[in-house]
Amino acid sequence: MLEKLHQSFLVILILFLFFIPVYNKFKWNHKEVTIGSDPQIKYYQSFSFYKDGISKRNLECYFPAEKLGFSLNYIPIGYPWAFVNSNHECFFQYPILMPLLHALIGKLFNFNLVLYIPIFFFLLNFIISIKILQLFGLNFQKSIYLSLYIHFLTPIFLSSLDYSEVTLTNTFLLLTLFYYEKQKRNKVDINLFQNLLCGLLIAVTFQLRPEVTISVIILFFVGFLFNFKQFSSLRMYVSIGFFFLIFTIGACYLNYTIYHHPLGMRGLNTIQDSQILMLNQYIQNWISDIWGSDFKIGIIKAYPILFFLALFGIFRSGITKTYNHYLISGITFLLLLPILSPYRAGVDIMGLRYYESGVYLLSFGSLAIIFKDLNITSRISKIYLVVLILFVLVSSYFGYKSNLRAIKHWAGAAKVSNEFSERITQLNPEIIIHRGLSTTYLMGVSYLKVPQIVIYSQKDWDDVEKTLVNRKLKRVLFLYWEGNHLVNDEFPSKIWKSAFDINFNLQTNRFWMRKEVSLIHFKGLLLEQEL
């Protein structure tokens, strides 16, 4: 009877927790899709493939205003989301795997469902994590509870609310770890298929999110150091590395064919950021990501459970005289990533998303050490368990507050996005012109409904005005941000000044009637041609 009640409670708990991201996604998007910043770029890519299919041309930046005669110089999407290659072709930064998958699902079912696909992979990651924890020797029910904890009280929860490829990439990571662990336990035979699959999955993560590949490399390196005398382990690492190299070379060739750069647009962005950032900026980023700053919360402040899991894992390792290379790799990754990678993942709590692969490693390693064969008969063990529970409860509160903060962050952004879209509908412009790129982070789905361009100077306007007259566009919204309060800490100063910090006063010809308008925290001029 008690066992059935426990099973029922567990099912209800799982359904309730996974209902949270589904409910919030629905609440934010049931009237109209509310996206901004980098998710909107991925949404545009998906919509482009869904609407027009796959072709060489459709791989380039989706720019509806191009049909009105505007060149790519006026596309209102720039650093860090879009780049022009050596052939003067514009490409979005993000790899096409996610947009292709979402477009396919949109064609088969309904395009509105694509917003919920990250939650599907989030659920899949929860299930795979249970399997991995079981491989570490934990029983099924314990693995379920620990997997729930990992996914709902650590930074991993953040990506369930987002519209991005993070949960998909985490699926590839977890499948890699699952097959890696299965292969490790095979002391005699080498399974070429599993190693090939691991190599393929790692190669895909490298294309999607290179920081995930860094976590796998650190894990394999630490694992190899502790097992280099075992010939079977050596063969496994060499085999996986060989297949990873083959698939990566193939991907680089494909990237070069499409983008004219072997690492693709995301790789090009990473290289450019590496060249721009100075040593002191890497140190500042490290401090911001680990401890926090004026524009980032910091992983230790937001999720102190990670610090305590590492501490208790190390303590337990010392008592049992054993090691876990997941724990060592997770700690190493969390400490080194801000220095190894120039990639920044966003302000406030959203900047913690690119730590997720390290959180998985640290969580698996520490939880496996802490809970496997835990003997609580001795007095020291009982004290250890009580202290552990107290620290987990206190730290869990901070994790809960941080995830609630993320939900409020998205809810506020959704509210602003809805207000922006409604105001655009009220003003009903035939085209929107942005003064610099600072206002474009909030374009959302209006970009798919109303042609939009960007100008950076009065001269740009003089050139654009001719096209407006020739195309008989008589109702124009000129949008700008007075004071420009966009957080610019993550922008290279040269790009910020040339593309975002644009402050000229628009001078128009006399045949334009001007009316000042406001759109949330933006200002604008509604320009109408006199008949």
C-alpha positions as CSV (number, residue, x, y, z in Angstrom):
1,M,0.0,0.0,0.0
2,L,2.7,2.5,1.0
3,E,4.7,1.5,-2.1
4,K,1.7,2.3,-4.3
5,L,1.2,5.6,-2.6
6,H,4.8,6.5,-3.0
7,Q,4.7,5.6,-6.7
8,S,1.5,7.8,-7.2
9,F,3.2,10.7,-5.3
10,L,6.3,10.4,-7.6
11,V,4.2,10.4,-10.8
12,I,2.2,13.5,-9.5
13,L,5.4,15.2,-8.6
14,I,7.0,14.6,-12.0
15,L,3.8,15.8,-13.8
16,F,3.6,18.9,-11.6
17,L,7.2,19.9,-12.1
18,F,7.1,19.5,-15.9
19,F,3.9,21.3,-16.0
20,I,5.7,24.5,-14.8
21,P,7.7,25.2,-18.0
22,V,4.7,24.1,-20.2
23,Y,2.3,26.4,-18.3
24,N,4.6,29.4,-18.4
25,K,5.4,28.9,-22.1
26,F,1.7,28.8,-22.9
27,K,0.9,31.8,-20.7
28,W,3.6,33.9,-22.3
29,N,2.7,32.9,-25.9
30,H,-1.0,32.0,-26.2
31,K,-1.9,35.5,-27.5
32,E,1.1,36.0,-29.7
33,V,4.6,34.6,-29.8
34,T,6.8,36.6,-27.4
35,I,10.5,36.3,-28.2
36,G,13.4,38.6,-28.2
37,S,17.2,38.8,-28.2
38,D,18.9,35.7,-29.6
39,P,15.8,33.4,-29.5
40,Q,14.1,35.5,-32.1
41,I,17.0,34.8,-34.5
42,K,16.5,31.1,-34.1
43,Y,12.7,31.6,-34.6
44,Y,13.3,33.5,-37.8
45,Q,15.5,30.7,-39.1
46,S,12.9,28.1,-38.3
47,F,10.1,30.2,-39.8
48,S,12.1,30.7,-43.0
49,F,12.7,27.0,-43.5
50,Y,9.0,26.3,-42.6
51,K,7.7,28.9,-45.0
52,D,10.0,28.6,-48.0
53,G,11.7,25.2,-47.6
54,I,15.4,24.4,-47.7
55,S,17.6,25.9,-50.4
56,K,21.0,27.6,-50.6
57,R,19.4,31.0,-50.6
58,N,17.2,30.2,-47.5
59,L,20.3,29.3,-45.5
60,E,21.2,33.0,-45.6
61,C,19.8,35.6,-43.3
62,Y,16.0,36.0,-43.4
63,F,15.4,39.6,-44.4
64,P,11.8,40.3,-45.6
65,A,12.6,44.0,-46.4
66,E,15.0,42.7,-49.1
67,K,11.9,42.3,-51.4
68,L,11.4,46.0,-51.2
69,G,14.8,46.6,-52.7
70,F,16.9,47.2,-49.5
71,S,20.4,45.7,-49.5
72,L,21.9,43.6,-46.7
73,N,23.6,46.8,-45.5
74,Y,20.2,47.6,-43.9
75,I,19.4,44.3,-42.3
76,P,18.4,45.1,-38.6
77,I,20.4,42.2,-37.3
78,G,24.1,42.4,-36.6
79,Y,26.7,41.3,-34.0
80,P,26.5,38.8,-32.4
81,W,23.6,37.3,-34.3
82,A,24.5,37.8,-38.0
83,F,27.7,38.0,-40.0
84,V,28.7,38.7,-43.5
85,N,31.3,36.4,-44.9
86,S,34.0,36.9,-47.5
87,N,31.5,36.4,-50.3
88,H,29.3,39.2,-49.0
89,E,26.7,36.6,-47.9
90,C,24.8,37.1,-44.6
91,F,24.3,34.2,-42.3
92,F,22.9,33.9,-38.8
93,Q,25.3,32.8,-36.2
94,Y,23.4,29.7,-35.1
95,P,23.8,26.3,-36.7
96,I,20.9,25.1,-38.8
97,L,20.2,21.8,-37.1
98,M,17.7,23.2,-34.6
99,P,15.8,25.4,-37.2
100,L,15.7,22.4,-39.6
101,L,14.2,20.1,-36.9
102,H,11.7,22.7,-35.8
103,A,10.6,23.5,-39.4
104,L,10.1,19.8,-40.0
105,I,8.0,19.4,-36.9
106,G,6.1,22.5,-37.8
107,K,5.3,21.0,-41.2
108,L,4.2,17.7,-39.8
109,F,2.1,19.1,-36.9
110,N,1.7,22.8,-36.2
111,F,4.4,25.5,-36.3
112,N,3.1,26.9,-32.9
113,L,4.4,23.7,-31.3
114,V,8.0,24.6,-32.0
115,L,8.1,26.8,-28.9
116,Y,7.6,23.7,-26.8
117,I,10.3,21.5,-28.4
118,P,13.0,22.6,-25.9
119,I,10.8,21.3,-23.1
120,F,10.5,17.9,-24.9
121,F,14.3,17.6,-24.9
122,F,14.3,18.8,-21.3
123,L,12.1,15.8,-20.4
124,L,14.2,13.5,-22.5
125,N,17.3,14.7,-20.6
126,F,15.6,14.0,-17.3
127,I,15.0,10.4,-18.4
128,I,18.5,9.9,-19.7
129,S,19.9,11.3,-16.5
130,I,18.0,8.6,-14.6
131,K,19.7,5.9,-16.7
132,I,23.1,7.4,-16.1
133,L,22.6,7.6,-12.4
134,Q,21.6,4.0,-12.4
135,L,24.8,3.1,-14.2
136,F,26.6,4.7,-11.2
137,G,24.9,2.1,-9.0
138,L,22.0,4.1,-7.6
139,N,18.6,2.5,-7.5
140,F,15.7,3.6,-9.7
141,Q,13.7,5.6,-7.3
142,K,16.7,7.4,-5.9
143,S,17.8,8.2,-9.5
144,I,14.4,9.7,-10.2
145,Y,14.6,12.1,-7.2
146,L,18.1,13.1,-7.9
147,S,17.4,13.7,-11.6
148,L,14.4,15.9,-10.6
149,Y,16.7,17.8,-8.3
150,I,19.4,18.3,-11.1
151,H,16.8,19.5,-13.6
152,F,14.6,21.8,-11.3
153,L,16.9,23.2,-8.7
154,T,20.1,23.9,-10.7
155,P,20.8,26.2,-13.7
156,I,19.7,23.4,-16.0
157,F,16.1,24.4,-15.4
158,L,16.8,27.7,-17.2
159,S,17.0,26.2,-20.7
160,S,13.5,24.7,-20.3
161,L,12.1,28.2,-20.4
162,D,14.2,29.3,-23.4
163,Y,13.8,28.9,-27.1
164,S,17.2,27.6,-28.0
165,E,19.3,24.6,-28.9
166,V,20.6,24.1,-25.3
167,T,18.3,21.3,-24.3
168,L,18.9,19.6,-27.7
169,T,22.7,19.9,-27.2
170,N,22.3,18.5,-23.7
171,T,20.5,15.5,-25.1
172,F,23.6,14.8,-27.3
173,L,25.8,15.3,-24.3
174,L,23.9,12.9,-22.0
175,L,23.7,10.3,-24.7
176,T,27.4,10.6,-25.1
177,L,27.9,10.1,-21.3
178,F,25.4,7.1,-21.3
179,Y,27.2,5.2,-24.1
180,Y,30.6,6.2,-22.7
181,E,29.7,4.8,-19.3
182,K,28.3,1.6,-20.8
183,Q,31.5,1.2,-22.9
184,K,33.7,1.8,-19.7
185,R,32.0,-1.1,-18.0
186,N,32.9,-3.4,-20.8
187,K,36.4,-4.4,-19.7
188,V,37.1,-6.8,-22.5
189,D,35.5,-6.0,-25.9
190,I,35.4,-2.7,-27.6
191,N,32.0,-1.7,-29.1
192,L,32.8,0.2,-32.3
193,F,29.2,1.2,-32.8
194,Q,28.9,2.8,-29.4
195,N,32.3,4.6,-29.9
196,L,31.2,5.7,-33.4
197,L,28.0,7.0,-31.9
198,C,29.9,8.9,-29.1
199,G,32.2,10.4,-31.7
200,L,29.2,11.6,-33.8
201,L,27.4,13.0,-30.8
202,I,30.5,14.9,-29.6
203,A,31.0,16.3,-33.1
204,V,27.4,17.5,-33.2
205,T,27.8,19.3,-29.9
206,F,30.9,21.0,-31.2
207,Q,28.9,22.5,-34.0
208,L,25.9,23.5,-31.7
209,R,27.7,24.7,-28.6
210,P,31.5,24.3,-28.4
211,E,31.5,24.7,-24.6
212,V,29.7,21.4,-24.3
213,T,32.5,19.7,-26.2
214,I,35.0,21.4,-23.9
215,S,33.3,19.6,-20.9
216,V,33.5,16.2,-22.7
217,I,37.2,16.7,-23.5
218,I,38.0,17.6,-19.9
219,L,36.0,14.5,-18.8
220,F,37.8,12.2,-21.2
221,F,41.2,13.7,-20.3
222,V,40.7,13.2,-16.6
223,G,39.3,9.7,-17.1
224,F,42.3,8.8,-19.3
225,L,44.8,10.1,-16.7
226,F,43.4,7.8,-14.1
227,N,43.1,4.8,-16.4
228,F,46.0,5.2,-18.9
229,K,47.5,1.8,-17.8
230,Q,44.3,0.0,-18.9
231,F,44.7,-1.0,-22.5
232,S,40.9,-1.3,-23.0
233,S,40.4,2.3,-21.8
234,L,43.1,3.6,-24.1
235,R,41.5,1.8,-27.1
236,M,38.1,3.3,-26.2
237,Y,39.4,6.9,-26.0
238,V,41.4,6.6,-29.2
239,S,38.4,5.1,-31.0
240,I,36.0,7.8,-29.9
241,G,38.6,10.5,-30.7
242,F,39.1,9.0,-34.2
243,F,35.4,9.0,-35.0
244,F,35.0,12.5,-33.5
245,L,37.9,13.8,-35.7
246,I,36.3,12.2,-38.9
247,F,32.9,13.6,-38.3
248,T,34.3,17.0,-37.3
249,I,36.3,17.2,-40.6
250,G,33.2,16.3,-42.5
251,A,31.3,19.1,-40.6
252,C,34.1,21.6,-41.3
253,Y,33.9,20.7,-45.0
254,L,30.2,21.3,-45.0
255,N,30.6,24.6,-43.1
256,Y,33.2,25.8,-45.6
257,T,30.9,24.8,-48.5
258,I,28.0,26.8,-47.1
259,Y,29.6,29.6,-45.0
260,H,33.1,29.8,-46.5
261,H,34.5,29.2,-43.1
262,P,35.4,25.7,-41.7
263,L,34.0,26.4,-38.2
264,G,30.7,28.0,-39.4
265,M,29.3,31.3,-38.3
266,R,29.4,30.3,-34.6
267,G,33.0,29.4,-34.8
268,L,33.8,32.6,-36.7
269,N,32.1,34.6,-33.9
270,T,34.1,32.8,-31.2
271,I,37.4,33.5,-33.1
272,Q,36.5,37.1,-33.5
273,D,35.6,37.5,-29.8
274,S,38.9,35.7,-28.8
275,Q,40.8,38.3,-30.8
276,I,38.9,41.2,-29.4
277,L,38.9,40.3,-25.7
278,M,41.9,41.3,-23.6
279,L,43.3,39.4,-20.6
280,N,41.7,41.7,-18.1
281,Q,38.3,41.1,-19.7
282,Y,38.7,37.4,-19.4
283,I,39.4,37.9,-15.7
284,Q,36.4,40.2,-15.3
285,N,34.2,37.6,-17.0
286,W,35.6,34.9,-14.7
287,I,34.7,36.9,-11.6
288,S,31.2,37.9,-13.0
289,D,30.3,34.3,-13.9
290,I,31.6,32.7,-10.7
291,W,30.8,35.3,-8.1
292,G,28.6,37.9,-9.8
293,S,28.8,41.6,-10.9
294,D,26.5,44.5,-11.6
295,F,25.0,42.7,-14.6
296,K,25.4,39.0,-13.6
297,I,24.2,37.1,-10.6
298,G,27.1,34.6,-10.4
299,I,26.8,30.9,-10.2
300,I,27.8,30.5,-6.6
301,K,25.3,33.1,-5.4
302,A,22.5,31.8,-7.5
303,Y,23.1,28.1,-7.0
304,P,25.3,27.5,-3.9
305,I,24.2,23.8,-4.0
306,L,26.8,23.2,-6.7
307,F,29.5,24.5,-4.3
308,F,28.3,22.3,-1.5
309,L,27.8,19.2,-3.7
310,A,31.5,19.6,-4.8
311,L,32.6,20.0,-1.1
312,F,30.7,17.0,0.1
313,G,31.8,15.0,-2.9
314,I,35.4,15.7,-2.2
315,F,34.9,15.0,1.5
316,R,33.2,11.7,0.8
317,S,36.0,10.8,-1.7
318,G,38.6,11.4,1.0
319,I,36.7,9.0,3.4
320,T,36.2,6.2,0.8
321,K,39.6,6.7,-0.8
322,T,37.9,6.7,-4.2
323,Y,37.7,9.3,-6.9
324,N,35.1,10.2,-9.5
325,H,36.4,11.8,-12.7
326,Y,32.9,13.4,-13.3
327,L,33.3,15.4,-10.1
328,I,36.8,16.4,-10.9
329,S,35.9,17.3,-14.5
330,G,32.7,19.2,-13.4
331,I,34.7,21.4,-11.0
332,T,37.4,22.0,-13.5
333,F,34.9,23.0,-16.2
334,L,33.0,25.4,-14.0
335,L,36.3,27.1,-12.9
336,L,37.9,27.3,-16.3
337,L,35.1,27.9,-18.8
338,P,35.0,31.7,-18.4
339,I,38.7,31.7,-19.2
340,L,38.7,29.1,-21.9
341,S,35.7,30.5,-23.8
342,P,35.2,34.1,-24.9
343,Y,31.5,33.2,-25.5
344,R,29.1,35.1,-23.2
345,A,25.6,33.7,-22.6
346,G,23.7,36.8,-21.5
347,V,23.1,39.1,-18.6
348,D,21.7,38.5,-15.1
349,I,20.8,34.8,-14.4
350,M,20.6,33.9,-18.1
351,G,24.4,34.1,-18.3
352,L,24.5,30.8,-16.4
353,R,23.1,28.7,-19.2
354,Y,26.4,27.9,-20.8
355,Y,27.5,26.2,-17.6
356,E,24.9,23.4,-17.9
357,S,27.2,20.7,-19.2
358,G,29.5,21.3,-16.3
359,V,26.6,21.2,-13.9
360,Y,25.6,17.7,-15.2
361,L,29.2,16.4,-14.7
362,L,29.5,17.9,-11.2
363,S,26.0,16.6,-10.2
364,F,26.5,13.1,-11.5
365,G,30.0,12.8,-9.9
366,S,29.1,14.2,-6.5
367,L,25.7,12.5,-6.2
368,A,27.2,9.1,-7.2
369,I,29.9,9.5,-4.5
370,I,27.6,10.8,-1.8
371,F,24.7,8.4,-2.2
372,K,26.2,5.1,-3.5
373,D,26.6,2.5,-0.7
374,L,26.0,5.2,1.9
375,N,26.3,3.4,5.3
376,I,24.6,5.4,8.0
377,T,25.1,3.0,10.9
378,S,28.1,4.8,12.4
379,R,27.8,8.0,14.4
380,I,30.1,10.0,12.0
381,S,28.0,8.9,9.0
382,K,24.8,10.0,10.7
383,I,26.3,13.4,11.5
384,Y,27.5,13.6,7.9
385,L,24.1,12.8,6.6
386,V,22.3,15.4,8.9
387,V,24.8,18.1,7.9
388,L,24.4,17.2,4.2
389,I,20.6,17.4,4.4
390,L,20.7,20.8,6.2
391,F,23.0,22.2,3.5
392,V,20.9,20.8,0.7
393,L,17.7,22.2,2.1
394,V,19.2,25.7,2.6
395,S,20.9,25.6,-0.8
396,S,17.8,24.3,-2.5
397,Y,16.0,27.5,-1.3
398,F,18.5,29.6,-3.2
399,G,18.1,27.4,-6.3
400,Y,14.3,27.7,-6.1
401,K,14.6,31.5,-5.7
402,S,17.0,31.7,-8.7
403,N,14.7,29.7,-11.0
404,L,11.7,31.8,-9.8
405,R,13.8,34.8,-10.7
406,A,14.3,33.4,-14.2
407,I,10.5,32.8,-14.6
408,K,9.8,36.4,-13.5
409,H,12.5,37.6,-15.9
410,W,10.8,35.9,-18.8
411,A,7.4,36.9,-17.7
412,G,8.5,40.5,-17.7
413,A,10.1,40.2,-21.1
414,A,7.0,38.5,-22.4
415,K,4.9,41.4,-21.1
416,V,7.1,44.0,-22.8
417,S,7.1,42.0,-26.0
418,N,3.3,41.8,-26.0
419,E,3.1,45.5,-25.4
420,F,5.5,46.2,-28.2
421,S,3.6,44.0,-30.7
422,E,0.3,45.6,-29.7
423,R,1.7,49.1,-30.2
424,I,3.1,48.2,-33.6
425,T,-0.4,46.9,-34.6
426,Q,-2.0,50.2,-33.4
427,L,0.5,52.3,-35.3
428,N,0.2,50.1,-38.4
429,P,3.4,51.2,-40.2
430,E,4.2,49.9,-43.7
431,I,7.9,49.7,-42.7
432,I,9.9,50.1,-39.5
433,I,13.3,51.8,-39.5
434,H,15.6,51.4,-36.5
435,R,18.2,54.0,-35.5
436,G,21.1,51.6,-34.8
437,L,20.7,48.1,-33.5
438,S,19.8,48.9,-29.9
439,T,16.1,48.6,-30.5
440,T,16.2,45.5,-32.6
441,Y,16.5,43.0,-29.7
442,L,12.8,43.4,-29.2
443,M,11.6,43.0,-32.8
444,G,10.0,39.6,-32.0
445,V,7.4,38.4,-34.5
446,S,6.8,42.0,-35.7
447,Y,9.9,41.3,-37.9
448,L,7.8,38.6,-39.7
449,K,4.8,40.9,-40.2
450,V,6.3,44.3,-41.0
451,P,9.4,44.9,-43.1
452,Q,12.2,46.4,-41.0
453,I,15.6,47.9,-41.7
454,V,18.3,49.7,-39.7
455,I,20.1,53.0,-40.5
456,Y,23.2,54.4,-38.8
457,S,23.4,57.9,-40.1
458,Q,21.6,60.8,-41.8
459,K,23.2,59.7,-45.1
460,D,21.6,56.3,-44.7
461,W,18.2,57.9,-44.3
462,D,18.8,60.0,-47.4
463,D,19.5,56.9,-49.4
464,V,16.6,54.9,-47.8
465,E,14.2,57.8,-48.4
466,K,14.5,57.4,-52.2
467,T,13.5,53.8,-52.0
468,L,10.5,54.7,-49.7
469,V,9.3,57.2,-52.2
470,N,9.8,54.9,-55.2
471,R,8.0,52.0,-53.4
472,K,5.2,54.4,-52.4
473,L,5.6,53.5,-48.7
474,K,3.7,56.3,-47.1
475,R,3.5,55.3,-43.4
476,V,7.0,54.8,-41.8
477,L,7.9,54.3,-38.2
478,F,11.3,55.5,-37.2
479,L,12.3,53.9,-33.9
480,Y,15.1,54.9,-31.5
481,W,16.1,54.6,-27.9
482,E,16.6,57.9,-26.1
483,G,19.6,57.4,-23.8
484,N,20.2,53.9,-25.0
485,H,20.2,51.8,-21.8
486,L,21.0,48.5,-23.5
487,V,23.5,46.6,-21.4
488,N,26.8,46.9,-23.3
489,D,29.2,45.0,-21.1
490,E,29.4,42.1,-23.5
491,F,29.8,44.1,-26.7
492,P,33.3,44.9,-28.1
493,S,33.6,48.7,-27.8
494,K,34.3,49.2,-31.5
495,I,31.1,47.4,-32.5
496,W,29.1,49.1,-29.8
497,K,30.1,52.6,-31.0
498,S,29.6,51.8,-34.7
499,A,26.3,49.8,-34.6
500,F,24.5,50.4,-31.3
501,D,25.5,53.8,-29.8
502,I,23.9,55.8,-32.7
503,N,22.4,59.1,-31.7
504,F,21.8,61.4,-34.7
505,N,18.6,63.4,-35.0
506,L,16.6,62.5,-38.1
507,Q,16.2,65.3,-40.6
508,T,13.3,64.7,-43.1
509,N,12.1,66.4,-46.2
510,R,9.1,68.7,-46.0
511,F,6.7,66.2,-47.6
512,W,6.8,64.0,-44.4
513,M,4.3,64.7,-41.6
514,R,6.0,63.9,-38.3
515,K,4.3,62.7,-35.2
516,E,6.2,61.7,-32.0
517,V,5.1,58.4,-30.6
518,S,6.3,56.1,-27.8
519,L,6.6,52.3,-27.7
520,I,7.3,51.0,-24.2
521,H,10.8,52.5,-23.3
522,F,11.5,53.4,-27.0
523,K,10.6,56.6,-28.8
524,G,9.7,57.0,-32.4
525,L,8.6,59.2,-35.2
526,L,5.6,58.2,-37.3
527,L,6.2,59.6,-40.7
528,E,3.4,60.0,-43.2
529,Q,3.8,61.3,-46.7
530,E,1.6,64.3,-47.5
531,L,-0.7,63.5,-50.4
